[in-house]
Amino acid sequence: MTGKYKSRLGALLEKPVAVLGRGVSGRAVVDLLDHEGIASRIYDERAEGGAEPVFSLYEARGHHLAVVSPGFAPCHPWMAAGRAAGCRLLAEMDFASCFWEGPVVAVTGTNGKTTTAEFLAYAYRSIGRHAVATGNNGYPFSRMCIEHQGGDAVAICEVSSFQAEMLREFTPDALLWTNFEEDHLERHGSMRAYFESKWNLLNRLQSGRFFAGPSVCSWAGKLGAKWPDTAQVTPPAEGTYPPDSCFSNASQRVNLALVRMFWRAEGFPVASLERAASAFPGLPHRLRKIAEVDRVTAWDDSKATNFSATMAALGQFPEPVLWIGGGQLKGGDVGGFARALAPRVKNAFLIGESAPRVAGEFQNTATVHRQCDNLEDAVRRAWEAAVPGDAVVFSPGFASLDMFENYAHRGICFESAVLSLKKHPHHR
């Protein structure tokens, strides 16, 4: 490791660095600081693992720099305390970028960014380049700085709007923006603010290497953002797609086209990308058939945490489905979502915090629905209602944190419930 970070952080490191949040990213920051011999102090309201439970103006004055986990909104009282004390506030990804010496490709979007980032890293490795997907996928950039620094490693940074809105030091060499749809309004308050949080990534770009899906260009026009002359926009249905792969799903096709456009611009052979796309195994909990019993299929799409993802998933089925959905509310037009869902849903089984709200909207559309006690109850009732030829689709449309640790935990619970019923198929 060189002393590159010293010129960027300098005197900010003369006092211990405050780390706000002891989650996955916060622990990675502490480990990176330990690795570099830099003192730190961690703050977390749960006061676990030696963390301090309070970060007021008094504590903040003991630091020049505070590194902030993505869960902290800019209006959080601890952020206000840091600003009042004159602390420099950096997002975890921003802070880690001060230590990273290799190239960085940023990937963002409302949907598809994890698959795009993981596939791009996979494609790099398929041609013998060292590349790792990091960031919002659960592998913090700070952790990558410890484990993959040196040589020609490429950091494929998946960046959420929560991570993007505070960026000041992060300077990617290229940016891929998959799409833009309604999401996270409970945090950002409006579509404009949500868009601007991601647009901040474009302001940090070090070159004109910007690649975007068509919905990004469309929203930029609606919101009056100045579209860069050098931007390359993916046609909605560009190129071919390997059969029997995750890219045969229409919602993933634009993502492959986006990577293909970037790949060409980098001068890599397109044939190598096509081979990688055919071999890429895909990621779990993204519209995958997990069981079939008596010609009833069950599909796990737990990663669908917003309305557009659920609509895209249900659009893959030629007939209305038995839909299991619901979860933590994130703002947005629930009524519009219910109206759009109605023609695609034969019967709905609703769970979580949003269930009463969605049920009320379904009353207005005459959609058959039922509020369920939990996910296992919803699976059982959907199985009982199904007839041969039906698809039971778990594509929640809402966040998972009201009932589960994350979307992956939610998906595992769904699969477990389905497989349990499969062993005892007395559902009709």
SEMILUM-141998 format. One record per residue (C-alpha): residue in one letter; x, y, z negated. Coordinates in nm, 2 decimals, m for minus. Example, Ala and Ser with C-alpha at 12.3 -4.5 7.8 and 13.67 -1.06 7.14 Angstrom:
// SEMILUM-141998
("A" (1.23 m0.45 m0.78)),
("S" (1.37 m0.11 m0.71)),
//
This chain:
// SEMILUM-141998
("M" (0.00 0.00 0.00)),
("T" (0.13 0.34 0.09)),
("G" (0.07 0.66 m0.09)),
("K" (m0.18 0.78 0.17)),
("Y" (m0.45 0.82 m0.09)),
("K" (m0.24 1.06 m0.30)),
("S" (m0.26 1.34 m0.04)),
("R" (m0.64 1.30 m0.03)),
("L" (m0.71 1.26 m0.40)),
("G" (m0.40 1.42 m0.55)),
("A" (m0.47 1.59 m0.88)),
("L" (m0.81 1.43 m0.91)),
("L" (m0.63 1.12 m1.04)),
("E" (m0.45 1.30 m1.32)),
("K" (m0.75 1.21 m1.55)),
("P" (m0.92 0.86 m1.56)),
("V" (m1.16 0.81 m1.28)),
("A" (m1.53 0.78 m1.39)),
("V" (m1.71 0.50 m1.22)),
("L" (m2.09 0.54 m1.23)),
("G" (m2.26 0.20 m1.22)),
("R" (m2.13 m0.15 m1.31)),
("G" (m2.29 m0.33 m1.02)),
("V" (m2.11 m0.50 m0.73)),
("S" (m1.96 m0.18 m0.59)),
("G" (m1.87 m0.03 m0.93)),
("R" (m1.68 m0.34 m1.04)),
("A" (m1.50 m0.34 m0.70)),
("V" (m1.39 0.02 m0.76)),
("V" (m1.26 m0.06 m1.10)),
("D" (m1.06 m0.35 m0.96)),
("L" (m0.92 m0.13 m0.68)),
("L" (m0.81 0.13 m0.94)),
("D" (m0.65 m0.14 m1.15)),
("H" (m0.47 m0.27 m0.85)),
("E" (m0.33 0.08 m0.78)),
("G" (m0.24 0.14 m1.15)),
("I" (m0.50 0.42 m1.18)),
("A" (m0.69 0.46 m1.51)),
("S" (m1.07 0.44 m1.50)),
("R" (m1.37 0.44 m1.73)),
("I" (m1.70 0.28 m1.63)),
("Y" (m2.05 0.41 m1.71)),
("D" (m2.37 0.21 m1.69)),
("E" (m2.70 0.26 m1.88)),
("R" (m2.70 m0.11 m1.96)),
("A" (m2.37 m0.08 m2.16)),
("E" (m2.25 m0.42 m2.05)),
("G" (m1.89 m0.53 m2.00)),
("G" (m1.75 m0.24 m2.19)),
("A" (m1.94 0.03 m1.99)),
("E" (m2.03 0.35 m2.16)),
("P" (m2.41 0.41 m2.16)),
("V" (m2.41 0.79 m2.14)),
("F" (m2.26 1.02 m1.89)),
("S" (m2.35 1.37 m2.00)),
("L" (m2.17 1.70 m1.95)),
("Y" (m1.94 1.61 m2.24)),
("E" (m1.82 1.28 m2.09)),
("A" (m1.80 1.43 m1.74)),
("R" (m1.55 1.70 m1.86)),
("G" (m1.31 1.41 m1.93)),
("H" (m1.28 1.34 m1.55)),
("H" (m1.18 1.51 m1.23)),
("L" (m1.33 1.24 m1.01)),
("A" (m1.64 1.03 m1.04)),
("V" (m1.70 0.74 m0.80)),
("V" (m2.07 0.67 m0.75)),
("S" (m2.26 0.35 m0.67)),
("P" (m2.52 0.37 m0.39)),
("G" (m2.81 0.33 m0.64)),
("F" (m2.75 0.68 m0.77)),
("A" (m2.96 0.93 m0.59)),
("P" (m2.81 1.28 m0.55)),
("C" (m3.07 1.41 m0.80)),
("H" (m2.98 1.16 m1.08)),
("P" (m2.90 1.34 m1.41)),
("W" (m2.55 1.18 m1.42)),
("M" (m2.48 1.33 m1.08)),
("A" (m2.60 1.67 m1.21)),
("A" (m2.37 1.63 m1.52)),
("G" (m2.07 1.56 m1.29)),
("R" (m2.14 1.86 m1.07)),
("A" (m2.18 2.09 m1.37)),
("A" (m1.85 1.97 m1.51)),
("G" (m1.67 2.04 m1.18)),
("C" (m1.61 1.67 m1.10)),
("R" (m1.56 1.56 m0.75)),
("L" (m1.83 1.31 m0.67)),
("L" (m1.75 1.04 m0.41)),
("A" (m1.96 0.75 m0.29)),
("E" (m1.79 0.41 m0.33)),
("M" (m1.74 0.37 0.05)),
("D" (m1.60 0.73 0.06)),
("F" (m1.35 0.66 m0.22)),
("A" (m1.24 0.32 m0.07)),
("S" (m1.17 0.49 0.27)),
("C" (m0.90 0.69 0.11)),
("F" (m0.71 0.37 0.05)),
("W" (m0.78 0.20 0.39)),
("E" (m0.51 0.22 0.66)),
("G" (m0.66 0.02 0.94)),
("P" (m0.93 0.10 1.20)),
("V" (m1.29 0.14 1.09)),
("V" (m1.61 0.06 1.29)),
("A" (m1.92 0.19 1.12)),
("V" (m2.26 0.02 1.18)),
("T" (m2.59 0.16 1.06)),
("G" (m2.96 0.15 1.14)),
("T" (m3.30 0.08 0.98)),
("N" (m3.29 m0.28 1.08)),
("G" (m3.04 m0.52 1.23)),
("K" (m2.73 m0.36 1.09)),
("T" (m2.61 m0.66 0.88)),
("T" (m2.65 m0.90 1.17)),
("T" (m2.48 m0.65 1.40)),
("A" (m2.18 m0.59 1.16)),
("E" (m2.14 m0.96 1.09)),
("F" (m2.16 m1.06 1.46)),
("L" (m1.91 m0.79 1.56)),
("A" (m1.66 m0.91 1.30)),
("Y" (m1.72 m1.27 1.42)),
("A" (m1.66 m1.16 1.79)),
("Y" (m1.34 m0.99 1.69)),
("R" (m1.22 m1.30 1.52)),
("S" (m1.31 m1.51 1.82)),
("I" (m1.05 m1.33 2.03)),
("G" (m0.79 m1.36 1.75)),
("R" (m0.83 m1.02 1.59)),
("H" (m0.85 m0.99 1.21)),
("A" (m1.19 m0.83 1.13)),
("V" (m1.41 m0.83 0.82)),
("A" (m1.76 m0.71 0.77)),
("T" (m1.79 m0.50 0.46)),
("G" (m2.01 m0.24 0.28)),
("N" (m2.38 m0.28 0.25)),
("N" (m2.36 m0.65 0.31)),
("G" (m2.26 m0.71 m0.05)),
("Y" (m1.88 m0.71 0.01)),
("P" (m1.78 m0.36 m0.10)),
("F" (m1.52 m0.17 0.10)),
("S" (m1.32 m0.13 m0.22)),
("R" (m1.29 m0.50 m0.25)),
("M" (m1.17 m0.53 0.11)),
("C" (m0.90 m0.27 0.04)),
("I" (m0.76 m0.51 m0.22)),
("E" (m0.80 m0.83 m0.02)),
("H" (m0.74 m0.74 0.34)),
("Q" (m0.51 m0.43 0.35)),
("G" (m0.22 m0.43 0.60)),
("G" (m0.16 m0.54 0.95)),
("D" (m0.42 m0.46 1.22)),
("A" (m0.73 m0.56 1.02)),
("V" (m1.05 m0.40 1.14)),
("A" (m1.31 m0.29 0.88)),
("I" (m1.66 m0.34 1.02)),
("C" (m1.84 m0.12 0.77)),
("E" (m2.22 m0.17 0.73)),
("V" (m2.34 0.17 0.60)),
("S" (m2.69 0.22 0.45)),
("S" (m2.85 0.56 0.42)),
("F" (m2.79 0.55 0.05)),
("Q" (m2.41 0.52 0.12)),
("A" (m2.41 0.76 0.42)),
("E" (m2.58 1.07 0.26)),
("M" (m2.28 1.16 0.04)),
("L" (m1.99 1.08 0.27)),
("R" (m1.71 1.34 0.28)),
("E" (m1.39 1.14 0.33)),
("F" (m1.50 0.84 0.53)),
("T" (m1.39 0.88 0.90)),
("P" (m1.49 0.59 1.12)),
("D" (m1.32 0.54 1.46)),
("A" (m1.65 0.43 1.62)),
("L" (m2.02 0.42 1.52)),
("L" (m2.29 0.18 1.62)),
("W" (m2.64 0.29 1.52)),
("T" (m2.89 0.01 1.59)),
("N" (m3.23 0.18 1.55)),
("F" (m3.43 0.42 1.34)),
("E" (m3.77 0.36 1.19)),
("E" (m3.97 0.45 0.88)),
("D" (m3.80 0.33 0.56)),
("H" (m3.67 0.45 0.22)),
("L" (m3.90 0.74 0.19)),
("E" (m3.92 0.69 m0.19)),
("R" (m3.55 0.80 m0.19)),
("H" (m3.52 1.05 0.09)),
("G" (m3.87 1.20 0.08)),
("S" (m3.92 1.25 0.45)),
("M" (m3.82 1.11 0.79)),
("R" (m3.61 1.41 0.86)),
("A" (m3.41 1.37 0.53)),
("Y" (m3.37 0.99 0.60)),
("F" (m3.25 1.07 0.96)),
("E" (m3.01 1.33 0.83)),
("S" (m2.85 1.09 0.58)),
("K" (m2.75 0.86 0.87)),
("W" (m2.66 1.15 1.10)),
("N" (m2.40 1.24 0.84)),
("L" (m2.21 0.94 0.97)),
("L" (m2.20 1.09 1.32)),
("N" (m2.06 1.41 1.16)),
("R" (m1.77 1.20 1.02)),
("L" (m1.69 1.03 1.35)),
("Q" (m1.33 1.09 1.46)),
("S" (m1.40 1.04 1.83)),
("G" (m1.68 1.03 2.08)),
("R" (m1.72 0.65 2.04)),
("F" (m2.09 0.66 1.95)),
("F" (m2.33 0.38 2.06)),
("A" (m2.70 0.39 1.97)),
("G" (m3.02 0.21 2.03)),
("P" (m3.30 0.39 2.22)),
("S" (m3.51 0.47 1.90)),
("V" (m3.22 0.67 1.76)),
("C" (m3.21 0.89 2.07)),
("S" (m3.59 0.93 2.06)),
("W" (m3.59 1.04 1.69)),
("A" (m3.30 1.28 1.75)),
("G" (m3.52 1.45 2.01)),
("K" (m3.82 1.46 1.79)),
("L" (m3.62 1.62 1.50)),
("G" (m3.42 1.86 1.72)),
("A" (m3.08 1.70 1.65)),
("K" (m2.81 1.79 1.91)),
("W" (m2.74 1.47 2.09)),
("P" (m2.37 1.42 2.17)),
("D" (m2.28 1.43 2.54)),
("T" (m2.04 1.13 2.48)),
("A" (m2.31 0.91 2.32)),
("Q" (m2.40 0.58 2.50)),
("V" (m2.75 0.46 2.46)),
("T" (m2.85 0.10 2.49)),
("P" (m3.12 0.02 2.75)),
("P" (m3.41 m0.16 2.57)),
("A" (m3.35 m0.49 2.75)),
("E" (m3.00 m0.48 2.88)),
("G" (m2.83 m0.80 3.00)),
("T" (m2.89 m1.16 2.93)),
("Y" (m2.92 m1.34 2.59)),
("P" (m2.80 m1.69 2.50)),
("P" (m3.09 m1.93 2.45)),
("D" (m3.14 m2.10 2.12)),
("S" (m2.95 m1.83 1.93)),
("C" (m3.05 m1.56 1.69)),
("F" (m3.03 m1.32 1.99)),
("S" (m3.32 m1.50 2.16)),
("N" (m3.53 m1.31 1.91)),
("A" (m3.65 m0.99 2.08)),
("S" (m3.57 m0.78 1.77)),
("Q" (m3.21 m0.88 1.79)),
("R" (m3.16 m0.83 2.16)),
("V" (m3.10 m0.46 2.14)),
("N" (m2.84 m0.53 1.88)),
("L" (m2.65 m0.77 2.11)),
("A" (m2.68 m0.51 2.39)),
("L" (m2.54 m0.25 2.16)),
("V" (m2.24 m0.46 2.07)),
("R" (m2.19 m0.55 2.43)),
("M" (m2.18 m0.18 2.52)),
("F" (m1.92 m0.12 2.25)),
("W" (m1.72 m0.43 2.36)),
("R" (m1.69 m0.30 2.72)),
("A" (m1.59 0.04 2.60)),
("E" (m1.31 m0.12 2.40)),
("G" (m1.18 m0.30 2.71)),
("F" (m1.25 m0.65 2.57)),
("P" (m1.36 m0.92 2.82)),
("V" (m1.74 m0.95 2.81)),
("A" (m1.72 m1.32 2.87)),
("S" (m1.56 m1.36 2.53)),
("L" (m1.85 m1.18 2.37)),
("E" (m2.10 m1.40 2.54)),
("R" (m1.93 m1.71 2.41)),
("A" (m1.93 m1.56 2.06)),
("A" (m2.30 m1.48 2.09)),
("S" (m2.38 m1.84 2.18)),
("A" (m2.18 m1.97 1.89)),
("F" (m2.28 m1.72 1.62)),
("P" (m2.49 m1.90 1.36)),
("G" (m2.69 m1.60 1.26)),
("L" (m2.77 m1.50 0.90)),
("P" (m3.03 m1.65 0.66)),
("H" (m3.37 m1.51 0.59)),
("R" (m3.42 m1.35 0.93)),
("L" (m3.73 m1.51 1.10)),
("R" (m3.61 m1.87 1.08)),
("K" (m3.83 m2.17 1.09)),
("I" (m3.77 m2.37 0.77)),
("A" (m4.03 m2.65 0.79)),
("E" (m4.31 m2.81 0.99)),
("V" (m4.58 m3.04 0.84)),
("D" (m4.88 m3.16 1.03)),
("R" (m4.81 m2.90 1.31)),
("V" (m4.81 m2.61 1.06)),
("T" (m4.48 m2.42 1.07)),
("A" (m4.33 m2.21 0.79)),
("W" (m4.10 m1.91 0.87)),
("D" (m3.87 m1.72 0.63)),
("D" (m3.82 m1.36 0.72)),
("S" (m3.75 m1.23 0.37)),
("K" (m3.50 m0.97 0.51)),
("A" (m3.80 m0.78 0.65)),
("T" (m3.80 m0.50 0.38)),
("N" (m3.98 m0.24 0.59)),
("F" (m4.28 m0.21 0.81)),
("S" (m4.11 m0.21 1.15)),
("A" (m3.92 m0.53 1.07)),
("T" (m4.24 m0.71 0.98)),
("M" (m4.41 m0.58 1.29)),
("A" (m4.12 m0.70 1.51)),
("A" (m4.14 m1.04 1.34)),
("L" (m4.51 m1.09 1.38)),
("G" (m4.48 m0.98 1.74)),
("Q" (m4.28 m1.29 1.81)),
("F" (m4.59 m1.51 1.77)),
("P" (m4.85 m1.55 2.04)),
("E" (m5.14 m1.60 1.80)),
("P" (m5.23 m1.43 1.47)),
("V" (m5.05 m1.58 1.17)),
("L" (m5.10 m1.66 0.81)),
("W" (m4.90 m1.37 0.66)),
("I" (m4.74 m1.37 0.32)),
("G" (m4.63 m1.02 0.24)),
("G" (m4.59 m0.74 m0.02)),
("G" (m4.33 m0.63 m0.28)),
("Q" (m4.19 m0.30 m0.41)),
("L" (m4.34 0.01 m0.26)),
("K" (m4.09 0.24 m0.08)),
("G" (m4.33 0.52 0.04)),
("G" (m4.44 0.54 0.40)),
("D" (m4.78 0.50 0.57)),
("V" (m4.92 0.18 0.41)),
("G" (m5.26 0.24 0.58)),
("G" (m5.10 0.27 0.92)),
("F" (m4.90 m0.05 0.85)),
("A" (m5.22 m0.24 0.75)),
("R" (m5.40 m0.12 1.07)),
("A" (m5.11 m0.23 1.29)),
("L" (m5.09 m0.57 1.11)),
("A" (m5.46 m0.65 1.14)),
("P" (m5.47 m0.79 1.49)),
("R" (m5.17 m1.01 1.42)),
("V" (m5.29 m1.16 1.09)),
("K" (m5.54 m1.44 1.07)),
("N" (m5.52 m1.45 0.69)),
("A" (m5.30 m1.25 0.45)),
("F" (m5.17 m1.36 0.11)),
("L" (m5.04 m1.06 m0.09)),
("I" (m4.78 m1.04 m0.37)),
("G" (m4.60 m0.79 m0.58)),
("E" (m4.64 m0.42 m0.66)),
("S" (m4.79 m0.34 m0.33)),
("A" (m5.06 m0.61 m0.32)),
("P" (m5.35 m0.39 m0.46)),
("R" (m5.26 m0.11 m0.21)),
("V" (m5.24 m0.33 0.09)),
("A" (m5.56 m0.52 m0.02)),
("G" (m5.74 m0.19 m0.03)),
("E" (m5.62 m0.10 0.32)),
("F" (m5.72 m0.44 0.45)),
("Q" (m6.07 m0.39 0.33)),
("N" (m6.10 m0.11 0.59)),
("T" (m5.98 m0.34 0.87)),
("A" (m6.19 m0.65 0.77)),
("T" (m5.87 m0.85 0.75)),
("V" (m5.91 m1.17 0.55)),
("H" (m5.68 m1.14 0.25)),
("R" (m5.61 m1.25 m0.10)),
("Q" (m5.40 m1.11 m0.38)),
("C" (m5.18 m1.39 m0.53)),
("D" (m5.02 m1.42 m0.87)),
("N" (m4.68 m1.49 m0.74)),
("L" (m4.49 m1.62 m0.43)),
("E" (m4.55 m1.98 m0.52)),
("D" (m4.92 m1.92 m0.55)),
("A" (m4.92 m1.74 m0.21)),
("V" (m4.74 m2.03 m0.04)),
("R" (m4.98 m2.28 m0.19)),
("R" (m5.29 m2.09 m0.09)),
("A" (m5.15 m2.03 0.26)),
("W" (m5.07 m2.40 0.30)),
("E" (m5.43 m2.48 0.19)),
("A" (m5.58 m2.24 0.44)),
("A" (m5.36 m2.35 0.74)),
("V" (m5.48 m2.58 1.02)),
("P" (m5.27 m2.75 1.28)),
("G" (m5.10 m2.50 1.51)),
("D" (m5.09 m2.22 1.25)),
("A" (m4.77 m2.04 1.15)),
("V" (m4.72 m1.93 0.79)),
("V" (m4.49 m1.63 0.81)),
("F" (m4.32 m1.47 0.50)),
("S" (m4.22 m1.13 0.63)),
("P" (m4.28 m0.91 0.33)),
("G" (m4.25 m0.55 0.47)),
("F" (m4.15 m0.42 0.13)),
("A" (m3.85 m0.43 m0.10)),
("S" (m3.79 m0.73 m0.33)),
("L" (m3.68 m0.57 m0.66)),
("D" (m4.02 m0.57 m0.82)),
("M" (m4.01 m0.95 m0.86)),
("F" (m3.66 m1.07 m0.74)),
("E" (m3.29 m0.99 m0.76)),
("N" (m3.28 m0.91 m0.39)),
("Y" (m3.42 m1.02 m0.05)),
("A" (m3.19 m1.33 m0.05)),
("H" (m3.32 m1.45 m0.39)),
("R" (m3.67 m1.39 m0.26)),
("G" (m3.61 m1.59 0.06)),
("I" (m3.46 m1.88 m0.14)),
("C" (m3.77 m1.88 m0.37)),
("F" (m3.99 m1.89 m0.06)),
("E" (m3.80 m2.18 0.10)),
("S" (m3.80 m2.37 m0.23)),
("A" (m4.18 m2.33 m0.26)),
("V" (m4.24 m2.45 0.10)),
("L" (m4.00 m2.74 0.06)),
("S" (m4.17 m2.84 m0.26)),
("L" (m4.51 m2.85 m0.08)),
("K" (m4.36 m3.04 0.21)),
("K" (m4.27 m3.32 m0.03)),
("H" (m4.63 m3.32 m0.15)),
("P" (m4.83 m3.22 0.15)),
("H" (m5.18 m3.25 0.00)),
("H" (m5.28 m2.90 0.11)),
("R" (m5.59 m2.98 0.30)),
//
